[in-house]
Amino acid sequence: MTVTASAYATDALPLTTVDTAVIGGGAAGLNGALILARSRRSVVVIDSGTPRNAPAEAMHGFIVLDGTPPGELLARGREQVRHYGGRVVFGEVASAEPAAPDDGGDPRFTLTLADGRTLTARRVLVSTGLRDVLPDVPGLAEHWGHSVVHCPYCHGWEVRDEPIGVLATGPASVHQALLFRQLTDDLVYFTRGTELDEDTRARFAARAVRIVDTPVQEVVKNEDGGIAGVRLTDGSFAARRVLAVATTMQARTEGLDGLKLPMEDVPDNMGRRFSSDTAGTTEVPGVWVAGNATDLTAKVGASAAAGALAGAHINAHLATADTDAALASAQGGTTIPA
């Protein structure tokens, strides 16, 4: 599921090479940009305006900011980045690839936006987030972010004590069911063709989790616009007000093929992400990745923290490069090995 947020006032794209281009304007990207801008680095955030949590009314589990609407958080983040001289450009990256380094060997990257504009940067922070892929159940997608939820920490309190159904998608759904059972006494687990061994069935029974093996045919809408329940293939109806679904999470990779960033599958069919190491470093020199693009289960707070760490690491990397260049210049052009 991808929801496009409202466009906002955009900054002009610089014509000169910037220290860092941040691809993605969510919590990770904006916090990384904030750290860099406060370090007096020239930084540009390219934001396509498609935050993962756009359908949600509020974000939760982030101390002090708990209950803040996602759009408000991002608007405040953009304002703060701009306060320190950073730029935020509303646009979509069509391609990103390495360019020829400078005379001292410092990396360069070229980003081309969908409208043809280009940007050259010394470093790149990829914070594109992820896309949730829902199971193909008629009537499910329209309730995403409201009556259809995935995270007990993001939405659990808001659906407490409701009749909840878990639509199984794989092994992760068993763990999800046990977490949602903490929030309600009325939980039904729809297996949807997935396997449940006898031990799991016994554990569910001990926790009064009802199991339905009959396949789900469709989600039925209530008169109030929410969910009334699910229709099964045998014609029976199971009343539910909330459905929990473990989505398949796919890192957003559009326009990034030219960077040749390594990717990896996450076990138990959870999804696919960019591979990264300490502070978001990657195998591609000069490119970092942070947030849900590399950590599929990170909440808003964790994504923001990862962005801050990556931003600090990028600044340190740039400081070393700047010092190497200054020393080489002072010594009459002799290049100092990195």
BALOBA-1460 file (C-alpha; in Angstrom, 3 decimals):
// residues 338
<rec num="1" residu="m" x="0.000" y="0.000" z="0.000"/>
<rec num="2" residu="t" x="1.295" y="3.452" z="-0.925"/>
<rec num="3" residu="v" x="-0.543" y="6.623" z="0.010"/>
<rec num="4" residu="t" x="0.585" y="9.967" z="-1.359"/>
<rec num="5" residu="a" x="0.544" y="12.813" z="1.128"/>
<rec num="6" residu="s" x="-0.354" y="16.361" z="0.147"/>
<rec num="7" residu="a" x="2.331" y="18.297" z="-1.682"/>
<rec num="8" residu="y" x="3.970" y="21.141" z="0.226"/>
<rec num="9" residu="a" x="6.118" y="24.156" z="-0.564"/>
<rec num="10" residu="t" x="9.373" y="22.940" z="-2.065"/>
<rec num="11" residu="d" x="12.853" y="24.429" z="-1.974"/>
<rec num="12" residu="a" x="14.897" y="25.129" z="-5.088"/>
<rec num="13" residu="l" x="17.311" y="22.406" z="-6.145"/>
<rec num="14" residu="p" x="20.928" y="23.637" z="-5.773"/>
<rec num="15" residu="l" x="23.042" y="23.969" z="-8.895"/>
<rec num="16" residu="t" x="26.264" y="23.250" z="-7.026"/>
<rec num="17" residu="t" x="27.509" y="19.976" z="-5.541"/>
<rec num="18" residu="v" x="26.126" y="19.399" z="-2.044"/>
<rec num="19" residu="d" x="27.671" y="17.438" z="0.798"/>
<rec num="20" residu="t" x="24.780" y="15.005" z="1.114"/>
<rec num="21" residu="a" x="21.636" y="14.080" z="-0.774"/>
<rec num="22" residu="v" x="19.007" y="12.358" z="1.337"/>
<rec num="23" residu="i" x="16.551" y="10.238" z="-0.646"/>
<rec num="24" residu="g" x="13.353" y="9.992" z="1.377"/>
<rec num="25" residu="g" x="11.728" y="12.539" z="3.665"/>
<rec num="26" residu="g" x="10.423" y="10.384" z="6.519"/>
<rec num="27" residu="a" x="11.647" y="10.257" z="10.112"/>
<rec num="28" residu="a" x="14.992" y="8.661" z="9.214"/>
<rec num="29" residu="g" x="15.765" y="10.989" z="6.321"/>
<rec num="30" residu="l" x="14.737" y="14.179" z="8.082"/>
<rec num="31" residu="n" x="16.624" y="13.344" z="11.265"/>
<rec num="32" residu="g" x="19.728" y="12.473" z="9.273"/>
<rec num="33" residu="a" x="19.401" y="15.758" z="7.405"/>
<rec num="34" residu="l" x="18.913" y="17.621" z="10.685"/>
<rec num="35" residu="i" x="22.169" y="16.273" z="12.105"/>
<rec num="36" residu="l" x="24.037" y="17.169" z="8.913"/>
<rec num="37" residu="a" x="22.525" y="20.647" z="8.624"/>
<rec num="38" residu="r" x="23.382" y="21.403" z="12.259"/>
<rec num="39" residu="s" x="26.957" y="20.409" z="11.389"/>
<rec num="40" residu="r" x="26.909" y="23.088" z="8.674"/>
<rec num="41" residu="r" x="26.780" y="20.545" z="5.882"/>
<rec num="42" residu="s" x="24.922" y="21.383" z="2.690"/>
<rec num="43" residu="v" x="22.132" y="18.820" z="2.576"/>
<rec num="44" residu="v" x="19.137" y="18.298" z="0.304"/>
<rec num="45" residu="v" x="16.240" y="15.970" z="1.116"/>
<rec num="46" residu="i" x="14.360" y="14.610" z="-1.907"/>
<rec num="47" residu="d" x="10.891" y="13.639" z="-0.706"/>
<rec num="48" residu="s" x="8.296" y="11.894" z="-2.872"/>
<rec num="49" residu="g" x="5.558" y="12.538" z="-0.302"/>
<rec num="50" residu="t" x="4.598" y="8.877" z="0.185"/>
<rec num="51" residu="p" x="5.135" y="8.125" z="3.883"/>
<rec num="52" residu="r" x="4.283" y="4.617" z="4.993"/>
<rec num="53" residu="n" x="2.122" y="5.793" z="7.886"/>
<rec num="54" residu="a" x="0.100" y="8.349" z="5.911"/>
<rec num="55" residu="p" x="-3.204" y="6.451" z="6.397"/>
<rec num="56" residu="a" x="-2.852" y="6.489" z="10.194"/>
<rec num="57" residu="e" x="-4.488" y="9.203" z="12.265"/>
<rec num="58" residu="a" x="-1.602" y="9.326" z="14.714"/>
<rec num="59" residu="m" x="1.720" y="7.688" z="15.481"/>
<rec num="60" residu="h" x="2.328" y="6.052" z="18.829"/>
<rec num="61" residu="g" x="5.081" y="4.659" z="20.991"/>
<rec num="62" residu="f" x="7.398" y="7.661" z="20.524"/>
<rec num="63" residu="i" x="7.871" y="9.427" z="23.863"/>
<rec num="64" residu="v" x="6.747" y="13.086" z="24.000"/>
<rec num="65" residu="l" x="5.373" y="12.864" z="20.454"/>
<rec num="66" residu="d" x="2.959" y="9.993" z="21.113"/>
<rec num="67" residu="g" x="-0.373" y="10.739" z="19.436"/>
<rec num="68" residu="t" x="1.074" y="13.191" z="16.913"/>
<rec num="69" residu="p" x="-0.457" y="12.949" z="13.402"/>
<rec num="70" residu="p" x="2.188" y="11.675" z="10.972"/>
<rec num="71" residu="g" x="1.786" y="14.673" z="8.675"/>
<rec num="72" residu="e" x="2.365" y="17.088" z="11.544"/>
<rec num="73" residu="l" x="5.553" y="15.300" z="12.591"/>
<rec num="74" residu="l" x="6.967" y="15.475" z="9.071"/>
<rec num="75" residu="a" x="5.958" y="19.112" z="8.595"/>
<rec num="76" residu="r" x="7.757" y="20.060" z="11.813"/>
<rec num="77" residu="g" x="10.766" y="18.007" z="10.746"/>
<rec num="78" residu="r" x="11.011" y="19.781" z="7.401"/>
<rec num="79" residu="e" x="10.757" y="23.140" z="9.151"/>
<rec num="80" residu="q" x="13.585" y="22.242" z="11.509"/>
<rec num="81" residu="v" x="15.868" y="21.005" z="8.724"/>
<rec num="82" residu="r" x="15.275" y="24.261" z="6.852"/>
<rec num="83" residu="h" x="15.945" y="26.284" z="10.005"/>
<rec num="84" residu="y" x="19.565" y="25.101" z="9.882"/>
<rec num="85" residu="g" x="20.009" y="25.714" z="6.165"/>
<rec num="86" residu="g" x="19.016" y="22.318" z="4.798"/>
<rec num="87" residu="r" x="16.719" y="22.096" z="1.794"/>
<rec num="88" residu="v" x="13.698" y="19.860" z="1.264"/>
<rec num="89" residu="v" x="12.634" y="19.286" z="-2.318"/>
<rec num="90" residu="f" x="9.302" y="17.701" z="-3.170"/>
<rec num="91" residu="g" x="10.065" y="15.297" z="-5.989"/>
<rec num="92" residu="e" x="10.744" y="11.741" z="-7.039"/>
<rec num="93" residu="v" x="14.176" y="10.302" z="-7.789"/>
<rec num="94" residu="a" x="14.137" y="8.634" z="-11.197"/>
<rec num="95" residu="s" x="17.783" y="7.562" z="-11.077"/>
<rec num="96" residu="a" x="20.768" y="7.721" z="-8.756"/>
<rec num="97" residu="e" x="24.235" y="6.568" z="-9.713"/>
<rec num="98" residu="p" x="27.921" y="7.161" z="-9.028"/>
<rec num="99" residu="a" x="29.622" y="9.927" z="-11.002"/>
<rec num="100" residu="a" x="33.292" y="10.640" z="-11.623"/>
<rec num="101" residu="p" x="35.055" y="11.499" z="-8.321"/>
<rec num="102" residu="d" x="36.810" y="14.816" z="-7.872"/>
<rec num="103" residu="d" x="40.537" y="15.221" z="-8.508"/>
<rec num="104" residu="g" x="41.331" y="13.978" z="-5.003"/>
<rec num="105" residu="g" x="39.209" y="10.857" z="-5.348"/>
<rec num="106" residu="d" x="36.284" y="12.092" z="-3.260"/>
<rec num="107" residu="p" x="33.078" y="10.305" z="-4.385"/>
<rec num="108" residu="r" x="30.361" y="12.011" z="-6.388"/>
<rec num="109" residu="f" x="26.820" y="10.906" z="-7.163"/>
<rec num="110" residu="t" x="24.269" y="12.175" z="-9.650"/>
<rec num="111" residu="l" x="20.553" y="12.133" z="-8.872"/>
<rec num="112" residu="t" x="18.019" y="12.744" z="-11.611"/>
<rec num="113" residu="l" x="14.460" y="13.598" z="-10.653"/>
<rec num="114" residu="a" x="11.364" y="12.505" z="-12.534"/>
<rec num="115" residu="d" x="10.979" y="16.006" z="-13.973"/>
<rec num="116" residu="g" x="14.511" y="15.956" z="-15.395"/>
<rec num="117" residu="r" x="16.267" y="18.100" z="-12.786"/>
<rec num="118" residu="t" x="19.628" y="16.850" z="-11.510"/>
<rec num="119" residu="l" x="21.610" y="17.080" z="-8.299"/>
<rec num="120" residu="t" x="25.240" y="16.203" z="-7.593"/>
<rec num="121" residu="a" x="26.232" y="15.103" z="-4.096"/>
<rec num="122" residu="r" x="29.350" y="13.871" z="-2.321"/>
<rec num="123" residu="r" x="27.431" y="11.388" z="-0.167"/>
<rec num="124" residu="v" x="23.987" y="9.778" z="-0.290"/>
<rec num="125" residu="l" x="21.674" y="8.694" z="2.507"/>
<rec num="126" residu="v" x="18.942" y="6.318" z="1.342"/>
<rec num="127" residu="s" x="15.906" y="6.534" z="3.618"/>
<rec num="128" residu="t" x="13.139" y="5.567" z="1.219"/>
<rec num="129" residu="g" x="11.211" y="3.486" z="3.731"/>
<rec num="130" residu="l" x="9.173" y="0.465" z="2.741"/>
<rec num="131" residu="r" x="5.952" y="-0.603" z="1.091"/>
<rec num="132" residu="d" x="3.481" y="-2.890" z="2.888"/>
<rec num="133" residu="v" x="2.113" y="-5.652" z="0.669"/>
<rec num="134" residu="l" x="-1.264" y="-6.875" z="1.923"/>
<rec num="135" residu="p" x="-2.714" y="-10.313" z="1.175"/>
<rec num="136" residu="d" x="-5.122" y="-10.341" z="-1.751"/>
<rec num="137" residu="v" x="-8.366" y="-10.465" z="0.207"/>
<rec num="138" residu="p" x="-11.279" y="-8.495" z="-1.289"/>
<rec num="139" residu="g" x="-12.284" y="-5.535" z="0.869"/>
<rec num="140" residu="l" x="-9.115" y="-5.575" z="2.997"/>
<rec num="141" residu="a" x="-6.992" y="-2.773" z="1.522"/>
<rec num="142" residu="e" x="-9.587" y="-0.012" z="1.898"/>
<rec num="143" residu="h" x="-9.427" y="-0.310" z="5.692"/>
<rec num="144" residu="w" x="-5.608" y="-0.237" z="5.917"/>
<rec num="145" residu="g" x="-4.382" y="2.018" z="8.715"/>
<rec num="146" residu="h" x="-7.790" y="2.172" z="10.388"/>
<rec num="147" residu="s" x="-9.631" y="-1.102" z="11.027"/>
<rec num="148" residu="v" x="-6.821" y="-3.125" z="9.437"/>
<rec num="149" residu="v" x="-3.614" y="-2.862" z="11.457"/>
<rec num="150" residu="h" x="-0.301" y="-4.670" z="11.665"/>
<rec num="151" residu="c" x="1.616" y="-3.447" z="14.720"/>
<rec num="152" residu="p" x="0.438" y="-3.900" z="18.325"/>
<rec num="153" residu="y" x="2.802" y="-1.170" z="19.474"/>
<rec num="154" residu="c" x="1.646" y="1.336" z="16.863"/>
<rec num="155" residu="h" x="-2.105" y="0.702" z="17.034"/>
<rec num="156" residu="g" x="-2.743" y="-1.802" z="19.815"/>
<rec num="157" residu="w" x="-3.997" y="0.524" z="22.540"/>
<rec num="158" residu="e" x="-6.454" y="2.090" z="20.115"/>
<rec num="159" residu="v" x="-8.097" y="-1.292" z="19.337"/>
<rec num="160" residu="r" x="-7.975" y="-2.738" z="22.841"/>
<rec num="161" residu="d" x="-10.981" y="-4.822" z="23.923"/>
<rec num="162" residu="e" x="-12.324" y="-4.953" z="20.364"/>
<rec num="163" residu="p" x="-13.179" y="-8.243" z="18.648"/>
<rec num="164" residu="i" x="-9.948" y="-8.751" z="16.686"/>
<rec num="165" residu="g" x="-9.192" y="-11.213" z="13.921"/>
<rec num="166" residu="v" x="-5.693" y="-12.147" z="12.801"/>
<rec num="167" residu="l" x="-5.438" y="-12.963" z="9.088"/>
<rec num="168" residu="a" x="-2.465" y="-15.314" z="8.927"/>
<rec num="169" residu="t" x="0.144" y="-14.726" z="6.229"/>
<rec num="170" residu="g" x="2.997" y="-16.857" z="7.558"/>
<rec num="171" residu="p" x="5.011" y="-17.785" z="10.676"/>
<rec num="172" residu="a" x="5.158" y="-14.179" z="11.890"/>
<rec num="173" residu="s" x="1.377" y="-14.191" z="12.302"/>
<rec num="174" residu="v" x="1.600" y="-16.600" z="15.262"/>
<rec num="175" residu="h" x="3.765" y="-14.144" z="17.182"/>
<rec num="176" residu="q" x="1.482" y="-11.306" z="16.117"/>
<rec num="177" residu="a" x="-1.552" y="-13.149" z="17.498"/>
<rec num="178" residu="l" x="0.044" y="-13.610" z="20.908"/>
<rec num="179" residu="l" x="0.842" y="-9.892" z="21.081"/>
<rec num="180" residu="f" x="-2.695" y="-8.854" z="20.142"/>
<rec num="181" residu="r" x="-4.089" y="-11.346" z="22.659"/>
<rec num="182" residu="q" x="-2.553" y="-9.108" z="25.320"/>
<rec num="183" residu="l" x="-4.915" y="-6.368" z="24.135"/>
<rec num="184" residu="t" x="-8.213" y="-8.235" z="23.861"/>
<rec num="185" residu="d" x="-9.962" y="-11.310" z="25.250"/>
<rec num="186" residu="d" x="-11.792" y="-11.801" z="21.940"/>
<rec num="187" residu="l" x="-9.286" y="-12.965" z="19.338"/>
<rec num="188" residu="v" x="-9.836" y="-15.224" z="16.332"/>
<rec num="189" residu="y" x="-6.979" y="-16.614" z="14.241"/>
<rec num="190" residu="f" x="-7.836" y="-17.248" z="10.587"/>
<rec num="191" residu="t" x="-5.217" y="-19.688" z="9.288"/>
<rec num="192" residu="r" x="-5.850" y="-18.920" z="5.565"/>
<rec num="193" residu="g" x="-4.097" y="-22.110" z="4.492"/>
<rec num="194" residu="t" x="-1.010" y="-21.626" z="6.654"/>
<rec num="195" residu="e" x="0.190" y="-24.511" z="8.788"/>
<rec num="196" residu="l" x="-0.317" y="-24.617" z="12.555"/>
<rec num="197" residu="d" x="1.367" y="-27.451" z="14.430"/>
<rec num="198" residu="e" x="-0.227" y="-29.107" z="17.435"/>
<rec num="199" residu="d" x="1.980" y="-27.252" z="19.903"/>
<rec num="200" residu="t" x="0.873" y="-23.868" z="18.533"/>
<rec num="201" residu="r" x="-2.755" y="-24.942" z="18.553"/>
<rec num="202" residu="a" x="-2.393" y="-25.985" z="22.184"/>
<rec num="203" residu="r" x="-0.791" y="-22.666" z="23.093"/>
<rec num="204" residu="f" x="-3.582" y="-20.769" z="21.356"/>
<rec num="205" residu="a" x="-6.175" y="-22.868" z="23.163"/>
<rec num="206" residu="a" x="-4.518" y="-22.108" z="26.498"/>
<rec num="207" residu="r" x="-4.878" y="-18.418" z="25.751"/>
<rec num="208" residu="a" x="-8.469" y="-18.757" z="24.510"/>
<rec num="209" residu="v" x="-7.533" y="-17.838" z="20.944"/>
<rec num="210" residu="r" x="-10.096" y="-19.368" z="18.604"/>
<rec num="211" residu="i" x="-8.805" y="-20.893" z="15.363"/>
<rec num="212" residu="v" x="-10.717" y="-20.829" z="12.077"/>
<rec num="213" residu="d" x="-9.308" y="-23.038" z="9.321"/>
<rec num="214" residu="t" x="-12.036" y="-22.288" z="6.764"/>
<rec num="215" residu="p" x="-10.595" y="-19.951" z="4.102"/>
<rec num="216" residu="v" x="-11.521" y="-16.255" z="4.161"/>
<rec num="217" residu="q" x="-13.470" y="-15.099" z="1.126"/>
<rec num="218" residu="e" x="-13.819" y="-11.348" z="1.767"/>
<rec num="219" residu="v" x="-13.875" y="-8.566" z="4.319"/>
<rec num="220" residu="v" x="-17.373" y="-7.212" z="4.946"/>
<rec num="221" residu="k" x="-17.913" y="-3.495" z="5.557"/>
<rec num="222" residu="n" x="-20.081" y="-2.191" z="8.371"/>
<rec num="223" residu="e" x="-22.693" y="0.545" z="7.967"/>
<rec num="224" residu="d" x="-20.373" y="2.969" z="9.769"/>
<rec num="225" residu="g" x="-17.695" y="2.424" z="7.135"/>
<rec num="226" residu="g" x="-15.542" y="0.205" z="9.318"/>
<rec num="227" residu="i" x="-15.283" y="-3.578" z="9.352"/>
<rec num="228" residu="a" x="-18.222" y="-5.800" z="10.249"/>
<rec num="229" residu="g" x="-16.307" y="-9.056" z="9.895"/>
<rec num="230" residu="v" x="-15.184" y="-11.607" z="7.333"/>
<rec num="231" residu="r" x="-17.139" y="-13.898" z="5.047"/>
<rec num="232" residu="l" x="-15.769" y="-17.423" z="4.808"/>
<rec num="233" residu="t" x="-15.811" y="-19.662" z="1.750"/>
<rec num="234" residu="d" x="-18.450" y="-21.927" z="3.285"/>
<rec num="235" residu="g" x="-20.823" y="-18.939" z="3.447"/>
<rec num="236" residu="s" x="-20.544" y="-18.413" z="7.187"/>
<rec num="237" residu="f" x="-19.765" y="-15.006" z="8.690"/>
<rec num="238" residu="a" x="-17.335" y="-14.189" z="11.499"/>
<rec num="239" residu="a" x="-18.019" y="-10.843" z="13.172"/>
<rec num="240" residu="r" x="-14.842" y="-8.811" z="13.788"/>
<rec num="241" residu="r" x="-14.290" y="-5.082" z="14.243"/>
<rec num="242" residu="v" x="-10.518" y="-5.111" z="13.697"/>
<rec num="243" residu="l" x="-8.219" y="-7.249" z="11.554"/>
<rec num="244" residu="a" x="-4.499" y="-7.624" z="12.191"/>
<rec num="245" residu="v" x="-2.303" y="-8.611" z="9.264"/>
<rec num="246" residu="a" x="1.435" y="-9.232" z="9.101"/>
<rec num="247" residu="t" x="2.274" y="-7.600" z="5.778"/>
<rec num="248" residu="t" x="5.137" y="-8.457" z="3.467"/>
<rec num="249" residu="m" x="7.461" y="-5.458" z="3.777"/>
<rec num="250" residu="q" x="9.436" y="-4.390" z="0.731"/>
<rec num="251" residu="a" x="12.096" y="-1.670" z="0.832"/>
<rec num="252" residu="r" x="11.346" y="1.040" z="-1.715"/>
<rec num="253" residu="t" x="13.953" y="0.756" z="-4.436"/>
<rec num="254" residu="e" x="12.494" y="2.835" z="-7.265"/>
<rec num="255" residu="g" x="15.181" y="4.852" z="-9.038"/>
<rec num="256" residu="l" x="18.032" y="3.341" z="-7.035"/>
<rec num="257" residu="d" x="19.220" y="0.522" z="-9.314"/>
<rec num="258" residu="g" x="22.225" y="2.559" z="-10.424"/>
<rec num="259" residu="l" x="23.656" y="2.585" z="-6.896"/>
<rec num="260" residu="k" x="23.884" y="-1.227" z="-6.960"/>
<rec num="261" residu="l" x="23.116" y="-1.502" z="-3.266"/>
<rec num="262" residu="p" x="23.073" y="-5.075" z="-1.958"/>
<rec num="263" residu="m" x="19.730" y="-6.390" z="-0.740"/>
<rec num="264" residu="e" x="18.614" y="-9.387" z="1.290"/>
<rec num="265" residu="d" x="15.468" y="-11.323" z="2.077"/>
<rec num="266" residu="v" x="14.216" y="-11.362" z="5.657"/>
<rec num="267" residu="p" x="13.334" y="-14.832" z="7.036"/>
<rec num="268" residu="d" x="9.752" y="-16.088" z="7.444"/>
<rec num="269" residu="n" x="8.570" y="-14.217" z="4.345"/>
<rec num="270" residu="m" x="8.704" y="-10.903" z="6.190"/>
<rec num="271" residu="g" x="10.076" y="-9.048" z="3.187"/>
<rec num="272" residu="r" x="13.187" y="-7.652" z="1.512"/>
<rec num="273" residu="r" x="15.519" y="-4.870" z="2.638"/>
<rec num="274" residu="f" x="18.764" y="-3.079" z="1.827"/>
<rec num="275" residu="s" x="21.752" y="-4.672" z="3.541"/>
<rec num="276" residu="s" x="23.614" y="-2.362" z="5.900"/>
<rec num="277" residu="d" x="26.263" y="-2.375" z="8.590"/>
<rec num="278" residu="t" x="27.237" y="-0.113" z="11.486"/>
<rec num="279" residu="a" x="25.587" y="3.330" z="11.358"/>
<rec num="280" residu="g" x="23.908" y="2.439" z="8.064"/>
<rec num="281" residu="t" x="27.077" y="1.964" z="6.044"/>
<rec num="282" residu="t" x="26.778" y="-0.144" z="2.881"/>
<rec num="283" residu="e" x="29.147" y="-1.949" z="0.537"/>
<rec num="284" residu="v" x="28.938" y="1.058" z="-1.794"/>
<rec num="285" residu="p" x="31.458" y="3.725" z="-0.692"/>
<rec num="286" residu="g" x="29.711" y="7.019" z="-0.021"/>
<rec num="287" residu="v" x="26.219" y="5.555" z="0.399"/>
<rec num="288" residu="w" x="24.400" y="5.004" z="3.686"/>
<rec num="289" residu="v" x="20.917" y="3.628" z="4.368"/>
<rec num="290" residu="a" x="18.664" y="4.185" z="7.392"/>
<rec num="291" residu="g" x="15.146" y="3.530" z="8.642"/>
<rec num="292" residu="n" x="12.623" y="1.034" z="7.330"/>
<rec num="293" residu="a" x="14.529" y="0.607" z="4.066"/>
<rec num="294" residu="t" x="17.027" y="-1.509" z="5.998"/>
<rec num="295" residu="d" x="15.239" y="-2.218" z="9.307"/>
<rec num="296" residu="l" x="11.767" y="-3.425" z="8.376"/>
<rec num="297" residu="t" x="10.427" y="-3.513" z="11.930"/>
<rec num="298" residu="a" x="11.730" y="-0.125" z="13.110"/>
<rec num="299" residu="k" x="9.089" y="2.189" z="14.575"/>
<rec num="300" residu="v" x="9.189" y="5.948" z="14.045"/>
<rec num="301" residu="g" x="11.506" y="6.574" z="16.994"/>
<rec num="302" residu="a" x="13.963" y="3.866" z="15.955"/>
<rec num="303" residu="s" x="13.973" y="5.109" z="12.359"/>
<rec num="304" residu="a" x="14.656" y="8.665" z="13.493"/>
<rec num="305" residu="a" x="17.498" y="7.453" z="15.716"/>
<rec num="306" residu="a" x="18.992" y="5.450" z="12.853"/>
<rec num="307" residu="g" x="18.846" y="8.514" z="10.627"/>
<rec num="308" residu="a" x="20.628" y="10.596" z="13.256"/>
<rec num="309" residu="l" x="23.360" y="7.989" z="13.628"/>
<rec num="310" residu="a" x="23.854" y="7.753" z="9.872"/>
<rec num="311" residu="g" x="23.937" y="11.550" z="9.570"/>
<rec num="312" residu="a" x="26.647" y="11.792" z="12.235"/>
<rec num="313" residu="h" x="28.645" y="9.047" z="10.539"/>
<rec num="314" residu="i" x="28.388" y="10.792" z="7.174"/>
<rec num="315" residu="n" x="29.542" y="14.069" z="8.700"/>
<rec num="316" residu="a" x="32.562" y="12.349" z="10.270"/>
<rec num="317" residu="h" x="33.373" y="10.719" z="6.931"/>
<rec num="318" residu="l" x="33.172" y="14.096" z="5.196"/>
<rec num="319" residu="a" x="35.329" y="15.733" z="7.871"/>
<rec num="320" residu="t" x="38.065" y="13.178" z="7.241"/>
<rec num="321" residu="a" x="37.810" y="13.686" z="3.489"/>
<rec num="322" residu="d" x="37.946" y="17.469" z="3.882"/>
<rec num="323" residu="t" x="41.045" y="17.193" z="6.075"/>
<rec num="324" residu="d" x="42.740" y="14.823" z="3.610"/>
<rec num="325" residu="a" x="42.069" y="17.289" z="0.791"/>
<rec num="326" residu="a" x="43.361" y="20.249" z="2.820"/>
<rec num="327" residu="l" x="46.532" y="18.378" z="3.734"/>
<rec num="328" residu="a" x="47.130" y="17.350" z="0.153"/>
<rec num="329" residu="s" x="46.712" y="20.944" z="-0.939"/>
<rec num="330" residu="a" x="49.073" y="22.171" z="1.764"/>
<rec num="331" residu="q" x="51.701" y="19.669" z="0.701"/>
<rec num="332" residu="g" x="51.557" y="20.843" z="-2.883"/>
<rec num="333" residu="g" x="49.051" y="18.449" z="-4.368"/>
<rec num="334" residu="t" x="50.369" y="15.200" z="-2.884"/>
<rec num="335" residu="t" x="47.461" y="12.822" z="-2.406"/>
<rec num="336" residu="i" x="47.280" y="11.266" z="1.020"/>
<rec num="337" residu="p" x="45.927" y="7.702" z="0.959"/>
<rec num="338" residu="a" x="42.559" y="7.302" z="2.641"/>
